[in-house]
């Protein structure tokens, strides 16, 4: 627990020092390096947002003769395929893969693999259907691949529908902490930079070597991150490559999304922890950071356990000193893990973004922290039950997108 | 003076409630009347507006470059001292 506290402070201190030096976190890359690029867009029932992204794709500044865009219509029951077809009919570099009900609906990893089979580019980029990138984002992301050690790149995600309601505002703060501080610090310190599965990409040769995305893992992005590092490559965070996303708008959708993330992350923890420890390609710091990253979704469960044990010991009339310890411990743990360090991190991230007024909302993050406790606990229990009884635990719950972000775009 | 348990409990409840209220007060103000300039602008030209506010309201990406350098340095210095204080 204390390791996480120290980690948060180190990350925050690092980005503050970077800001002082105006240090660029990107490796620099080479703007003249323009490999062929395939962009994969997995889409399942995304009729409200897919047109916005495809329109943006036609506005990209990357040479069109080096660009291939593949929309994977993952057995949609709405007009996603029809909208995508309109664009593919007018733009020859846009292609659609229609998946039948039998083939589709098996999750993002499965859809991406279907797209990858048709991809011809040296670099494979991924965008979710609700995203809206900068026009020159492909240049910014692909130039990093000039360094042969870079296997994967990740850009920055910014919330588009931020001002919609309290949930979107809080998700924005989480994103600021995650990308402005966490990802940047990891990149600066040479730790495990995380590929987020979107607004990023992977070298084709590496993806072929890895055998594509692992469809049995719900967090296929985290899985790919660790497989890339274990294969001797690194993930590069390109903070200049920014893209809007449409954040979840309700607490129910927040639950569904985070539940999937938590469960997928836990799957990755079980799959990769031992491999990370035994890896010859990772140094001590990378191993430590990798383990902390893999196990981060277990922390809310640990906090809940400490609360339950604390309450039980109060009623069981254990020796006074023990009661004292267990009464104070949950507050102690909460203060360390759920409160000060991440709050401080998000606050500094908002400050560095010039968002001092957004910092006023920081105390509300206590509710998202509390909300994550049952989410992560249920994810762990479901995972354990599915392991014991041999059930399939990989049901992909899609995050719905309302298209409300469109109102912020003057197209 | 030793307070009886009921008085202590009531004072505790009032104290905790007041603390939580004060802690959340700025957030409630910001939710009620947002003055934050978000969402962050990532484009090279203004694409986004906030129709409900009837104004263009974006945190310019160049804001980052105009940060108060001295304030950042001060915060970094304070944080750098923290581990020593704990020791």
Interface residues (C-beta under 8 A of the other chain):
Chain A: X9 X12 X13 X16 X17 X19 X20 X134 X135 X158 X159 X160 X161 X162 X163 X166 X169 X172 X242 X243 X244 X348 X352 X353 X354 X355 X357 X358 X360 X361 X362 X363 X364 X407 X408 X409 X410
Chain B: X23 X24 X26 X27 X29 X30 X31 X34 X35 X36 X37 X38 X39 X40 X42 X43 X44 X47 X48 X49 X50 X51 X52 X53 X59 X60 X63 X64 X66 X67 X69 X72 X73 X75 X76 X79 X80 X82
